[in-house]
């Protein structure tokens, strides 16, 4: 029986590349945050045009854990959240939906997706592997409903 590779070396290298990009933005001013988030979305769009759905799948498999080197509530952690939103948006686009990352953050979903007959909102989630307890803010369903 042939060996099945779920996560290959190129997927790991791709994740390391994006983490390094986010780490390089650690000291940026708040004004640069929106610009950096837009660069993340644009960069992912261009990569997926070249590499196809396998890149989306690789990102989805590996984006669920926040790098431990990113400080709590740091710029890098917030940009990582934007990165996961961009991955979710690109995933919806890959299956034929129109989708975008919402700009507002507090008490709102992060991603909107829609087709001709329906629409929905989504919120990408990533966790620290070292985190032991669930945090209530991770379950914003009631806030999203409002």
Phi, psi and omega per residue, in radians:
X1 nan 2.290 -3.115
X2 -1.232 2.579 3.122
X3 -1.301 2.362 3.126
X4 -1.777 2.212 3.106
X5 -1.774 2.015 -3.132
X6 -1.477 -0.790 3.122
X7 -2.166 1.980 -3.105
X8 -1.695 3.077 -3.075
X9 -1.099 -0.590 3.134
X10 -1.180 -0.578 3.091
X11 -1.164 -0.738 3.118
X12 -1.141 -0.744 3.108
X13 -1.100 -0.680 3.117
X14 -1.093 -0.779 3.115
X15 -1.108 -0.782 3.132
X16 -1.054 -0.645 3.094
X17 -1.075 -0.821 -3.113
X18 -1.208 -0.641 3.092
X19 -1.119 -0.747 3.101
X20 -1.080 -0.707 3.089
X21 -1.061 -0.780 -3.128
X22 -1.172 -0.696 3.102
X23 -1.085 -0.583 -3.120
X24 -1.208 -0.260 -3.127
X25 -1.694 0.117 -3.036
X26 -0.933 -0.730 -3.018
X27 -1.618 0.174 -3.066
X28 -1.232 2.659 3.079
X29 -1.225 2.810 3.129
X30 -1.033 -0.579 3.131
X31 -1.040 -0.543 -3.082
X32 -1.412 -0.187 -3.070
X33 -1.081 -0.850 -3.129
X34 -1.096 -0.733 3.122
X35 -1.093 -0.746 3.126
X36 -1.121 -0.711 3.128
X37 -1.098 -0.702 3.105
X38 -1.152 -0.647 3.096
X39 -1.132 -0.644 3.093
X40 -1.059 -0.885 -3.125
X41 -1.069 -0.793 3.134
X42 -1.119 -0.755 3.134
X43 -1.077 -0.746 3.108
X44 -1.154 -0.707 3.114
X45 -1.026 -0.807 -3.119
X46 -1.139 -0.743 3.132
X47 -1.069 -0.740 -3.091
X48 -1.258 -0.495 3.041
X49 -1.114 -0.631 -3.116
X50 -1.432 -0.823 -2.972
X51 -1.653 -0.279 3.086
X52 1.394 -2.934 -3.041
X53 -1.135 -0.374 3.120
X54 -1.095 -0.584 3.095
X55 -1.164 -0.714 3.110
X56 -1.067 -0.811 -3.126
X57 -1.076 -0.755 3.111
X58 -1.059 -0.802 3.122
X59 -1.082 -0.758 3.135
X60 -1.067 -0.697 -3.128
X61 -1.154 -0.532 -2.963
X62 -1.944 -0.079 -3.015
X63 -1.548 -0.055 -3.016
X64 -1.268 -0.234 3.124
X65 -2.063 2.293 3.121
X66 -1.305 2.320 3.099
X67 -1.007 2.320 -3.099
X68 -1.089 -0.405 -3.141
X69 -1.285 -0.226 3.121
X70 -1.447 2.155 -3.139
X71 -1.149 2.639 3.116
X72 -1.068 2.264 -3.128
X73 1.049 0.400 3.115
X74 -1.432 2.905 3.068
X75 -1.016 -0.753 -3.130
X76 -1.070 -0.722 3.124
X77 -1.143 -0.709 3.121
X78 -1.160 -0.672 3.077
X79 -1.180 -0.589 3.076
X80 -1.097 -0.676 3.077
X81 -1.086 -0.724 3.077
X82 -1.110 -0.660 3.098
X83 -1.048 -0.783 3.139
X84 -1.187 -0.607 3.054
X85 -1.102 -0.738 3.139
X86 -1.132 -0.662 3.091
X87 -1.096 -0.788 3.124
X88 -1.079 -0.766 3.110
X89 -1.047 -0.813 -3.139
X90 -1.134 -0.585 3.098
X91 -1.124 -0.793 3.107
X92 -1.090 -0.694 3.112
X93 -1.112 -0.651 -3.116
X94 -1.135 -0.472 3.120
X95 -1.677 0.203 2.989
X96 1.710 0.105 3.103
X97 -1.593 2.787 2.960
X98 -1.606 2.377 -3.049
X99 -2.666 2.639 3.063
X100 -2.686 2.792 3.095
X101 -1.503 2.244 3.106
X102 -1.315 2.546 -3.099
X103 -1.417 -0.609 -3.134
X104 -1.227 2.622 -3.083
X105 -2.081 -0.864 -2.973
X106 -1.221 2.316 3.070
X107 0.884 0.666 3.117
X108 -2.548 2.742 3.039
X109 -1.196 2.837 -3.067
X110 -1.760 -0.399 -3.041
X111 -2.314 2.417 3.027
X112 -2.040 2.450 3.081
X113 -2.370 2.564 -3.116
X114 -2.752 2.773 3.038
X115 -2.303 -2.903 -3.104
X116 -1.159 -0.645 -3.003
X117 -1.915 -0.013 -3.120
X118 -2.763 2.870 3.039
X119 -2.602 2.809 3.082
X120 -2.755 2.887 3.070
X121 -2.034 2.735 -3.126
X122 -2.503 2.828 3.139
X123 -2.430 1.935 3.120
X124 -1.229 2.512 3.136
X125 -2.220 2.375 3.024
X126 -2.360 2.552 -3.081
X127 -2.255 2.747 2.979
X128 -1.401 2.329 3.140
X129 -1.144 -0.426 -3.129
X130 -1.408 -0.145 -3.087
X131 -1.331 2.294 -3.040
X132 -1.798 -0.451 -3.074
X133 -2.019 2.554 3.061
X134 -1.289 2.514 -3.128
X135 -1.871 2.353 -3.085
X136 -0.988 -0.596 -3.116
X137 -1.139 -0.271 3.102
X138 -1.280 -0.170 -3.100
X139 -2.136 1.287 -3.044
X140 -1.506 0.395 -3.033
X141 -1.006 -0.804 -3.123
X142 -1.089 -0.744 3.109
X143 -1.128 -0.695 3.133
X144 -1.145 -0.617 3.130
X145 -1.075 -0.716 3.128
X146 -1.265 nan nan
